[in-house]
Amino acid sequence: MTVMQAVETRISRRSFTNNPIPPALVAQLDENIAVVNKLGGLSIRFVQDGSGAFARLSHTYGLLTGVKSVISLAGPAEDPFLHEKLGYFGELLVLSATRMGLATCWVGGSFDKEYPLYQLHPFEKQVCVVAVGFAPKELTAREKIVRKALHRANKPMEALYEADEPPPEWFMAGIYAVSKAPTARNLHPTRFIWKESSVFVQNEARFSYQKIDLGIVKAHFSLGAGGRFEPGEGSVFIKENHQLAAWPFD
Ligand SMILES: Cc1cc2nc3c(=O)[nH]c(=O)nc-3n(C[C@H](O)[C@H](O)[C@H](O)COP(=O)(O)O)c2cc1C
C-alpha cells in the first residue's frame, strides 16, 4: 500500500479483535516511533497492553471495544508546540500503521486518563493515545452507528479552504488529503488559505483538541501537496519538488 493509499483508505476503527500484533510489526512500529521522537523531540511510546485504560468506561460517545495495544502520544510538557507536533507525527505513525494492515483510532476522550499506562517523567505530558491492532474486516453494527453520527455533518471540500485566486493543482491535492484526515469529533476546525501564492492554515474554532487536529491536517496537506510546514498556527507551507518530502519512514 502506498502512503497516499493509506491517506485514502484509513478510517477510525473502534472494535478490535484479540489477535496480537506480531513481533515483526511491533519492531517496525517501534522503529518508526524512534524516528519521529528524534525529529520532534518527543517521547511517544508503543504500549503492548494498554487495555486497562479502556476497561472502566461505559458511556462515552465513541466507546472502543477490544483495545489492547496503544501508542501513547507524549512529550515535554513545556514544549509550546507539543499538541501540534503530536498531531503531526502521531498521524504519520497512524498512516504507517495503516500501511502495515493495522487498524487505528485516535482517542482523546474515550479512555481513562488516570490509568497508569507507564511511569511518566515529571516533565513529560501524555496528550492522548492511538488505539492500534487488528479489526474485523467489516465495521460492526456499533461502529456503523458511531461513524454515521460523526459523519452526518461532513464538511464539503470547499469549506476547508479559502483562495484569493484559483489555486494550483497541488494545493487542491493537499486539500483532498486534508478531507481524508481524522479530526476530533470530525469537526475539521481548520481552514487552509491560499493568498498571494502562499499557503497557511487558520484554526476556526477554539476547543481542546484543535492543536492536535492542526498537526494532523498539516501532515495530510504536506503529503498531498508535496512539501512541509513549520510548527505553529499561521506558519507558511514550503513546497518541495519531492512529493513525499514529509514522509520520514522507509
Ligand atoms: C484528537 C482526536 C481525538 C479523538 N478522540 C476520539 C475519542 O475519544 N473517541 C472516539 O471514538 N473517536 C475519537 N476520535 C476519532 C474521530 O471521531 C474521527 O477521526 C472522526 O470522526 C473522523 O472519522 P475517521 O477517522 O473515520 O475519518 C478522535 C480523533 C482525533 C483526531
The ligand as an SDF file (V2000), in Angstrom:
LIG
                    3D

 31 33  0  0  0  0  0  0  0  0999 V2000
   -7.5410   14.3160   18.5360 C   0  0  0  0  0  0  0  0  0  0  0  0
   -8.6030   13.2870   18.2680 C   0  0  0  0  0  0  0  0  0  0  0  0
   -9.3010   12.7220   19.3300 C   0  0  0  0  0  0  0  0  0  0  0  0
  -10.2700   11.7450   19.0930 C   0  0  0  0  0  0  0  0  0  0  0  0
  -10.9070   11.1750   20.1620 N   0  0  0  0  0  0  0  0  0  0  0  0
  -11.8150   10.1980   19.9490 C   0  0  0  0  0  0  0  0  0  0  0  0
  -12.4470    9.5650   21.0550 C   0  0  0  0  0  0  0  0  0  0  0  0
  -12.1930    9.8830   22.2220 O   0  0  0  0  0  0  0  0  0  0  0  0
  -13.3430    8.5650   20.7950 N   0  0  0  0  0  0  0  0  0  0  0  0
  -13.6270    8.1730   19.5130 C   0  0  0  0  0  0  0  0  0  0  0  0
  -14.4310    7.2630   19.3370 O   0  0  0  0  0  0  0  0  0  0  0  0
  -13.0520    8.7690   18.4310 N   0  0  0  0  0  0  0  0  0  0  0  0
  -12.1430    9.7580   18.6250 C   0  0  0  0  0  0  0  0  0  0  0  0
  -11.5220   10.3510   17.5520 N   0  0  0  0  0  0  0  0  0  0  0  0
  -11.7910    9.8770   16.1860 C   0  0  0  0  0  0  0  0  0  0  0  0
  -12.6780   10.8620   15.4110 C   0  0  0  0  0  0  0  0  0  0  0  0
  -14.0040   10.7920   15.8900 O   0  0  0  0  0  0  0  0  0  0  0  0
  -12.6040   10.5130   13.9130 C   0  0  0  0  0  0  0  0  0  0  0  0
  -11.2930   10.7080   13.4610 O   0  0  0  0  0  0  0  0  0  0  0  0
  -13.5530   11.3570   13.0780 C   0  0  0  0  0  0  0  0  0  0  0  0
  -14.8850   11.0660   13.3950 O   0  0  0  0  0  0  0  0  0  0  0  0
  -13.3370   11.1320   11.5680 C   0  0  0  0  0  0  0  0  0  0  0  0
  -13.5770    9.7940   11.2340 O   0  0  0  0  0  0  0  0  0  0  0  0
  -12.4720    8.9070   10.5190 P   0  0  0  0  0  0  0  0  0  0  0  0
  -11.2470    8.9060   11.4040 O   0  0  0  0  0  0  0  0  0  0  0  0
  -13.0810    7.5450   10.3820 O   0  0  0  0  0  0  0  0  0  0  0  0
  -12.1450    9.5350    9.1900 O   0  0  0  0  0  0  0  0  0  0  0  0
  -10.5620   11.3380   17.7630 C   0  0  0  0  0  0  0  0  0  0  0  0
   -9.8630   11.9200   16.6990 C   0  0  0  0  0  0  0  0  0  0  0  0
   -8.8920   12.8680   16.9380 C   0  0  0  0  0  0  0  0  0  0  0  0
   -8.1350   13.4440   15.7940 C   0  0  0  0  0  0  0  0  0  0  0  0
  1  2  1  0
  2  3  1  0
  2 30  2  0
  3  4  2  0
  4  5  1  0
  4 28  1  0
  5  6  2  0
  6  7  1  0
  6 13  1  0
  7  8  2  0
  7  9  1  0
  9 10  1  0
 10 11  2  0
 10 12  1  0
 12 13  2  0
 13 14  1  0
 14 15  1  0
 14 28  1  0
 15 16  1  0
 16 17  1  0
 16 18  1  0
 18 19  1  0
 18 20  1  0
 20 21  1  0
 20 22  1  0
 22 23  1  0
 23 24  1  0
 24 25  2  0
 24 26  1  0
 24 27  1  0
 28 29  2  0
 29 30  1  0
 30 31  1  0
M  END
$$$$
